[in-house]
Amino acid sequence: MKVVVVINRAAGGMTHGAENRIRRALHLSGLHGAEVVKLDHGDYASRMAEIVEASPDLLVVWGGDGTHRAALSAVGLSASNLLLLPGGTMNLLSKSLHGDKRWEQILQSVIASPATRVLPAGTIDGHVFYCAMLAGAPVRLAEARESFRHGDVVTGLTHLGEALGALQTLHLVARYSDGYRFTNEQLPITSVIGALVGPMSRNGRMEVFTLAHPSRVSALNIAWSSMVSSWRDAEGVAIVAADALDIDSEKGSRIPVIIDGEEIVIGSHARAIYVPEASRCLVAKT
């Protein structure tokens, strides 16, 4: 059995000695001689595509939501050999698949009794996300958080200032469709727009939200909690089910966007589309 293990050593939850620990866990599950590929920084997508093209019998990816997104995008619906293990800071996708189990427990239970799960996704300008897309001022707040987390106070303060400025100056206009045609479903003009899919959506499709007249506190709540805690109850939040979402910058400026925790580059217009079946991965049978 050809087993390939991808480790993202730059993931927020990764600790020293990862390769030795996962080899021991594989041995306990009866798997020996695995090839271990270590990722640090760079083009995860192209590297993951190369690994998938080699057709391993089992592909284990240990990292955060961004690493998992790259793996799912590379595998798509063409294979059922991908096992995602939590090694990041939030691990939103992994928690939705496996609960709050430790990675060792997940590995053992899936290898002992594997089942295939088909995952939905969203796309925005060709980029795929499996948890959430966030556009607007909170993106700068997320950048500030990461800079502070890595000890770069100067850059963090710069991003923080940009974010607070964007709350007042960035005006995003959004329309959504609940079906096949756009009509007049325009959302309130705001500087905070998000889309949730899969584990984070409560309606089984794509869930779009905006925050009208965002304050510093409300925008910080969305950014720092990564949209998983009390933001749904915040004043001014509008939530709708959608199959497609168009976002335009009123002044023609670039729209800051994060998908599954990673920033992407888009222009002054973006379209997000819901994809009911986007990729496959392995879970334990229930």
N, C-alpha and C positions, 0 to 999 in steps of 0.2 A: 504494500500500500504506500503510494507516494504522498507524503504529508509535507506541506509547506506552511511554516509559521512566520507571519509578518509581525514584527514588533516595532511600534513607533516609540522610540526612546524619548522623544520630545513631548509626549503626551503628558498632561498635567498630573495624572495619577500614577505615573510610572516611577518605580524605585530601582535602586541598584541591584544587579544580579538577575535581571529579568530572564535572560536566556537560560541560565542554569535552573531557575525555578520552573519554567514552563517545560523544559526537557524532563525534569523529575515528574511533573504532573502527567505528561504524556506517557512516560514509562509505566506509571501506576495504572494507566488506562490501557496498557498493552500495545502502545505505539512506540516504535523505536526507529532511530535513524532519520528523524525529521530534518529537513533543511530549514534553517532559520535565516530570515532576511531582516536586516535591521534598517529602519528608516529613521532619519534625523530631521532633515529639512529638505526642501526642494519640491520637485514635481511628483507628488504622490500619485496622481492620476496615470501618468505614463508608466511609472514603475509598476503600479498595480496591474495595468493592462498587460505588461510583459509577463508578470507572474501568472495571471489567469490564462494567457495564451499557451503556457507550458502545460496546462491541463492536469493539475494535481488531483489526486483522488479526494483529498481533504485540504481545504485552505482555511487556516486559523488566522484571524486578524485581531491582534491585541492592541488596542489604542482607544482614542476618544471618538466623538461623533464625527469629526472631520475625516479621520482615517477610515471609519466605517462607511462614510458616504462614498469615498473613493473606491472602496472595495465593492460595494453594492452596485455602483455605476459601472464598474468594469465587468462584473459578473452578469448583471441584468437578469433576464429570464432564461438564459441559455444553459445554466447549470444549477445543481442543487448540492453544492459541496462547501458552502461558505459558513463558517462559524465565527460569530463576532463575540469577542471577550472585552469586558469593560476595563479600560486603562486610562481614561481621561478624567476630566474634572467633573463634568455633569453626567455623562453616560446616559443620555436621555433615551436613545434608541435601544441600547442594551437592556436597560431597566424595563422597557416596555415588552421586550422579548422574553427576558429571563427573570424578571423581578429583581429583588435586592440581593440575590445570591452572590457570593464571592466567585471570582473567575475560576478558581479551582473546582468549585462545585458545579458550575455551568459546564466546564469542559468534561468532567466525568459523566454527568447526567446525559449530555447530548451524545457523547460517544457510545454510551451504554444503550440509549434508546432514541435514535435520531428521527426527527420528522421535519418536513419542509413547510416553511411559512412564506406565502406570497405577500409582498409589501407594496402598499401604494406609495406615491411620491408626488411632489410638485416640481414643475420646471419653471425657471425664470430666465429668459433670454438664453435658453439652451443649457443652463446649469441646473442640475438635479438636486433636490433636497428631500430628505426623508423624515425630518422632524419639523423644522420651522424656518421661515424666512422673515427677516426683520429689516425694514427700510426706514431711513430717516435719522433723526437726531440720536436715538439710542445706540446706533452703530458707533458713533464717536465715543459714547459713554462706555461701550464694551471695549473699545480700543484703549481707553484710559485705564480700565480695570486690568487688562492684560499687561500694560506697561508698568503699573504699580505692582502687579504680582511678580514681575520679573525684576523689580527693583529700579526701573528706569523712571525716576520721579519727574525729571524734566519733560520727557515725552508724554508722560501721563498727564501732567498739568496742561500741556499744550492741547491734547485731545479733549480734556475736560472743558477747556475754554471754548474750543470749537463746537463741542456738543451743546453747551449752554447758549451759544450764539445761534446755533441751528434751530433751537426750539422757537426762536422768534423770527428767523429769516427764511427758513426752508419751508416752502408751502407745496405740499404734495396733493395732487388731484387724482382721485381713484374712482373707477367704475368697475362694477363686477357683473357677471352673468350667472344666473342660476338655471343653467340649461345650455342651449346651443346658440342663443342670440343675445347680444347686448341690447338693452332697451334704455331706460332712464335711471338705472340703479346707481346713482352717484353717491359716494360716501362723503362725509364731511371733510372739507379741506383741513389738513393737519400736517404735522411734521413727524408723525408716528404711524406707520402702517405695518401690519404683520400678516402672515398666512401660516396656518398650522395644518399638518397632514398626519396621517397614520396615528401613532400613539397619543399625540397631543390634541387631536381634533375630537370633539365630543359629538359630532354629527355624522361621522362615518365618511366624510368627504373632505373637501378643503374648507377650513374655517378661516375667514378673513376678519381682522379687527382693525379699528382705528381708534385713536385717542384724541378727542376734540379738545382744543385749548390746553395742550399739555403743560403742566407746571414742572418745575425741576424735580419735585418729589415724585410725581406720577411717572415721569419719564425714567427716572432712576429706578423706580420699582420694577418697571418692565425690563430694563437693561440688566440690572444686577440679579434679578431672580431668574433670568433666562426664560421668562414667560411660563413659569411652572407653578407659581404660588398664588398670591392674592390679586393679581392684576385684573382678573375677570370682574372683580367686584369694585374696581376703581371707578370714581365718578367720571363720566364722559366717554367711557368705552362703548363702542358700537360693534356688535358681532353679527356676521351674516354667513350663511352657507354659500359657497360659490364653486363653479367649475372653471372660471377664468377671471382674471383680475388685470386691469390695465392701470398703470401708475405713470403719471406725468409730473415733472417738476414745473410749477407754474412759471418760474423765471428762466427755465431752460438750463439750469445747473445740473451737474452730475448727481445722481441719487445714490447715497451711501446704502449698501446692502450687505447683510450677513446671511449666509445659509448654513444651517447646522453648525454654527459657531465660527465659521470662516468667512472673511470678507471677500467679495468678488467685485469686479469692475464692470459697471454698466454705464450707459449714458443718461440722458434726461428723460427717457421713456423706457418702460419695461412691461412685459406681459408675463404673468404667472398663470400656469395651466395645471389642473389636477389630472394625475395619471392613476387610474384605479389599480393597475397591475404594472409594477415597474421593475421589481427584482425579487430574487429568492434567497433565503438563507435557512440555516438549520436551527431548530429548537429541540428541546426534549419533549417526547410524547407525554401527553397528560392522561 
